[in-house]
Amino acid sequence: MIYQRRLTTTFILLCSIVLIGCVDKVSSPSGPLPVLRHDPILFVHGYLGNNGNWQQMEDRFRADGWQDVELYAYNYSFIDSNASSASEIRDQVDKIIATTGSAKVDIIAFSMGSISSRYYLKNLGGAGKIDAWVSLAGPNHGTSDVENQDCQTTPCKEIIPGSAFLGALNAIDETPGLVRYATWRSNCDATIIPTASVVLSGATNNLAACIAHLDFFTDATVYAQVRNFVQ
């Protein structure tokens, strides 16, 4: 999630290039609409991440019967506000619906992606277009980990505990609409502090085994639980 310390300088530079023009996996529809087996899934990566983070999870969904036309991941800026990223998520969801003919889309978000996608649900009309929303290790109420970092970018500042951004996002109703909300957290996650920050009122909140922050991408048990929730 938030500070993926395993990234090399080269990787960060490559990510910076990517955010100049976000990868758009969803094309305009041409010809007949596909026959869907499941709601399409939009994967939303975390801070300093990219769409490649989801490769293993996407492969697992394919092995369990999801089609390529039902799986979408993209790159978004880790410099702009989470509100800006939420606008990108809105556009991606609209394109997926237009391309596939699906009534609704599922979102699986990791870490910071939980914040931008929640903003989309609450403020940009997303609650009417999303069936299931999943937060893997999301700093839904902030994380004190950023207080120990050189937190200079806007999205980083937005997840400081007690920030005005989080206050507005969590006000009144943390899980608006008829969306099925679920979260996963781990007591061994050293990036989300405290672990309880992930928990949302009105969501199905799950405690994973003792796994590290980045292990949410690859943990087989977490995957199986998420798959069962969204299907």
C-alpha positions, 0 to 999 in steps of 0.5 A, a space after each residue: 500500500 502506502 509506502 511500498 519500500 521494495 520499489 526501486 528508484 528505477 521503478 518509481 521513475 517508470 511509474 512517474 512516466 506512466 502517470 503522464 498518460 494513464 493506461 486505458 485498457 477499456 476500448 469503445 464497444 464495437 460489434 456485439 456485446 460479450 456474454 458475461 459470466 460475472 460482473 466485470 472487476 476493476 482493480 485499483 492499485 495503491 500508492 506508488 503501485 501500478 496495474 501489474 501488481 494485480 497480475 497474480 490475482 487476475 490469473 487466479 480469477 481467470 483460472 476460476 472462470 473469469 474472462 479477460 473481458 471481465 478483468 480490468 486494471 489501470 494506472 493512476 497518478 500517485 501525485 494528484 488528489 484521491 479526488 482526481 483519481 476518483 474521477 479516473 475511476 468513474 471514467 473507467 467504470 463508465 467505459 467498462 459498462 459501455 464495453 461489456 453491457 454489464 449493469 454493474 461493476 465490482 471494485 477490488 482496491 488495495 491500500 490507497 486505492 480504497 480511498 479514491 474508489 470510496 470517494 467515487 462511490 460517495 461523491 461521483 455517483 459510483 454507488 449506483 454502478 458498483 455491486 461489490 467493493 473490496 478494500 484490501 489493507 485500506 487506510 480508511 481512517 488514515 495511518 500513522 505510518 505516514 507521519 514517519 515519512 516525508 509526506 509531501 504529495 497530496 494523496 499522502 497528506 489526505 490519509 494522515 489521521 484526522 485529515 479534513 479529506 478523511 473527515 468528509 469521506 467518513 462523515 454520516 455514512 461510511 458505506 453509502 448506497 446498496 453496494 456490498 462492502 467488504 474489507 480485509 486487514 492484518 494485525 501484521 501489516 506494518 503500513 496501516 497503523 492502527 490495523 482497525 483503520 481499515 474497518 468500515 461501519 456497514 461493511 463485512 470486515 475480515 481479519 486476515 492471517 499474519 501477513 505483510 502489507 504487500 502480501 494481500 496481492 498474493 495470499 491464497 486465502 485472502 484471494 479465495 475469500 475475496 472471490 467468494 464475496 464478489 461472485 
